[in-house]
């Protein structure tokens, strides 16, 4: 086949979760429900090795050698209920609950992704087309950052995720151009934040969040990082070994209010008061009479370490930005299912994201 260049919109990509039975470093082929759409920013960092020049008689190096490879890819994409964002969340958080149908016979399954302190052994294969005859494949990927954001209502929520791959393969027999072309999207509906969606905020020590805790915001951004890297093991086989956590999990949450209504949050910052919050966004119904698709983000513990940012620069009302640091609670706050940040998704997927085989 002749190699033909392709445009960005013509470039097809897949993200496929393996199972616990999938050996690390083994690619899995994309297929039904594995096509994803979004910006792809790879960084195939490799060490540059040079020989000691002393005694060579040279005025410039005569060779440079490619050393250790650390492949990463950043995906910037529309958040969706079942468009690949759900799989990225499953790998990042590392624990996926058994799906529970909310209304019998309506395919409205609730999945909960909670943070597993020890990441599971399920990795994702990511592959995308370079040309009509060549594919770049990262056989086993760990998601080490997961960030969601929006800047106003009636917007598609944006997701940014960084994948750390074990290797870069340019001649894979698992994910070829034909394989990627045959892959499909499970559900193309995006997560769109609307006026009637909810951001709930309350004291961490308070009652379970409900509609009385509605907090009106005009923008939202939550960033979670799970730092991971490779050790330089000599292990008898090609490709980097499984990544290991090299720092603590960290997170930040930022929201903007259209105006300053009272000084409660200034007082909370001064007193170092801990809060909890939830962002709940709904989509269309899975079926007539069924629950709506939904994407909900829960943050059990966070504090305003920095003072609320209130700049009086406009002649009218001035907005207020709140920058929280996300932390771990000592126990599940009332109404929360974890001490760490987590996500709940309602979609039509009836099986668990994290499978034994």
N, C-alpha and C positions, 0 to 999 in steps of 0.2 A: 504494500500500500504506500502510495506517495504521501510524504509528510506535508500537511497543509497547516498554515498558521490559523489560529482561531481568535475571535474577539472575546472580550470578557463575558458578554452575555451568552456566547456560544459555549463557553467553558462549563463543563458539567463536573459535579463533585459528589462524593458520597461520604457518609459517616456511619459506620456499622459497629455496634457493640458486640464484643465476643462474649463468651460464657466462662464460667469457672473451669470448664474443661478445655478451653482454648489455651494452648501453651503460649507463654509470653514470647513475643517476637514472631508469632505466626499470624499472618494476615487473614482476615475473613472477607469474603466477597460481598459487595453491596448488592442489594436486590430490592424487593418490595418494601417500600417505606423508608429507604435509606438515602434518597436524594436530598441534598440540602442546597440552599441558595444563600449567597452572601459574599462579602469581600474576603479575599484570601491573601494574607500577607505572610509569606514564609521567610524564615531566617535560618539558613543552613550553615550555622557557624562551625568552622573547622579551624583547628590550631595550625599555625604555620611553623613548620620545623625547619631550621637551617643548621648546616654543619659548622663546626668551629672553623673560622677562616684562617687562624694563625698557622703559618707555615705553608699556606696554599699557593702563595705567589700571585694571588688574584687581587684585583682592585674592586671587584664586585662579586657578590655571591654567584656561583655558577649553577645553583639548584635550590629549590624550595620544595619541601615535602608536606603533603597533607597529613595532618595528625588527627587527633580525636574529633569526631563529628558530634555536634549537639543540635539536632533538628527541632525547630519550633515553628508553629504556625498560629497566627492570630486570626480568628474568624470574627468578622463584624457582620451581624445578620439581624433580620427581623425576628423578634421573639414570637414563637408560635406554640400552640397547644400540643402539636405533634409533628413538628417540621424539622426535627433534629435538635432543637433547643432542649427538649425533654431528655434526649439521650446524653447531651453534654452535662445536664444537671445530674442525671443518674450516675455518671462516671465521677463527676466532681465531688458530690456529696457522699457517694460510695455505699449508701444504704437506701434501698427502695422497698417500700412496704408492699405486701400482697394487695393487689388492687381489689377494691370493694365497690360493687355496683350500688349506686345510690338509689336507683329506682329499677325494680326488677323488670328485665326485658327491654330497657331503654339504652343500654350500652353507655351509661354515664359512670365511668370507673374513676374512683379517687386513688391517686398515687401520692405517697408522701416520701420525699427525698430528705433524709436526715444525715447530718454529718457523722461519718464514721471516723473516729480518731485514727484508727489504723486502716488505711485505704484497702479496699478489697482487691482481689486479683483479676478483676474484669477490666479489660482495656478496650479502647476503640481503635478501629482502623480508619484512617482518613486517606482519601485518594482524590486527585483531581487531574484533569487533562492539561497537558502542556501544549500539545498539538493534536491533530486528528489521528495521529499514530503513536503518541507517547503519553504515558501517565506517570505522575509522581505519586508515590505511595509511602505513607508512614505506617508500617504494619501494626505497631502497638503504641497507643498514645494515652497519656495521662493528662487530664485537664487540671491546670494549676492556677487558673484564675477564672472567675465567673462574675460578670458585672452587668447589671440591667439598669436602664435609665429611660426617662422621657422628659421633655421640656414643655409640655402643655397637654391639654385635652385634645381628643380626636387625633392622636398621634399613635403610630405603631411603636410599641416599646422596643427599644434596641438592646441587643445582647452583644457583648464582647467577651470572647473566651480565648485563652491561650492554651495550646496543646503542646506537650513535650513528647516528641516521638523517639522511639528507640533507634530508628535507622531511616535512611532515605533510599528507596528502591526505585530504579528507573526502568527495570525490565521485568516487572511482576507478571506472573502468569495468573495471579488471583484476580486482580482488578485491572482489566484491560479497557481500552476505549469502548469495546462492545459491551463489557460488563457494566460500566458506568452508564452507558447510554440506555441500557435496559432497566436501570434502577428507577424507582418511582417515589413520589412524595406521599407520605401517609395521610396528611391532612394539611391543606394549604392555608387554613384560616390563621391569621395573625392575631396576636394579643394587642388590641387597640384600647387605650385608656380613654374613658368617656366621663362625662359630667357625673353620671350616677354611680361610678365606681367609688371605692372607699379606701381611705388611708386612716387607720385607727391608731391612736396613741394614748398611752396611759402609764401610770407609775408601774414599775416592775412589780412592786408589792401590792398592786391594786387588784380589783376583781378581773374576771375574764373580759377581754375586749368585746364590745358590742357597739351598736349603732350610736349609743350615747357618747362614744369616744371619738366620733368623727372629727378629723382635723383637716381643715381645708388647705390644700397645697397646690402649687402651680408647676413644680418640677420635683423629680425624684431621681436619686442615683444610689444604688447599693453595689459595693465592690467587695468581693470576697477573694482572698488569696490563700492558696494551699501550696507553700513553697516546696518544691521537689527538685532533685537533681540526681545525676548519676555518680556513682563511685567508679574509680578507675580500675575495676577488677580485671585481672587476667582469668578468663573463665572457660576457655576451651571452645568458644563458639563466637560467631560474628555478631555484631550489634551490641549496643549498650545494655547493661544489666537493668533489672527493674529499678525504677527511681525510688529514692528514699526521701522522707521528709527531712529537710535540713534547717527549718525554722518553724516557729509556731504559726498556726493559722491566724490570719488577721482580717479585719474588715472595717469598712467605713460606710456610713449612710448619711446622705445629704438631702435635705428638702428645703424648698423655698416657699415662703408665705407671701401673699400679695401685699400685705401691710402688717404693721405691728398693732395688735389689738390690746395686749396687756403685757406686763413685764414678768409673767409667770416663768417663762423659760430663761430669762436673765437670772431670776432668783434660783431656778433649778441648776443653772450653770454654777452660780456662786456656792450653792449648797452641795454640789456634786451628786445630784439626785439621779438615780438610775431609772430608765424608762424601758418599756417594751412597745412594739408596734407591729402592725400588719398592713400589707398592701393587698387588696383583693380586687381583681379585674375579671369581669365575666365576658364571655363571648356568646355565640349562638347555642341553642339547645342541641344536644346530641341526637335527640329524636323527639317527636311530639309527645309531650307529657314527661319528658326526662329533664334532668338538671342541665343547666347551661355549662358549656365548657368554661373552665376558670383557671386562672393562674394566680396563686396567692403566695406571698413572701412573708415569712414570720421572723422577727428579730426579738428574741427573748430578753436580751440585756444590752443596753447601750447608754452612754453618757455623753453629755456636752462637755468635752474637755476644753474646747475653745469657746470663747464668748460668742453668742449669736452675732452674726455679721449684719449690722444695721447701719447702712450708709445713707445719710440724708443728703442726697445730691439732686433729686428731682423736685420740682416745685409742687407736684402733687404728692400722692401717697408713695412711700418708699418700701421696697420689698425687704424681707428678712430671710437670711440663709442660716440654716442650722446644720452644723457639721458634727455628727455623732461618731464616736469610736465604739465599735461593736466588740462585746466581750462575752465571756461564758458565765452563765448563771450557776449558782451553787446547787440549785434544784430547779425543776421545771416550774416556771411561774404559772399562776392560775390561768387555765385556758390554753396553755402551750404544751406541745408534745415533745419538747427537747430543751436542753439547756443552751444549745447552739443554734445559729441561724438555720432555717430549713425552708423548703418549698413544697407546696401542695398543688397538684394539677388534676383537674377533671378533664378526661378526654375519652375517646372510644377504644383505647387499647385495653384488652381484657387480660393480658398476661403481664407478669412481673418483668421489669426492665433488667433485673439482675438474676440470671438463671444459672442453675448448677450445670446444665449441659445443653 
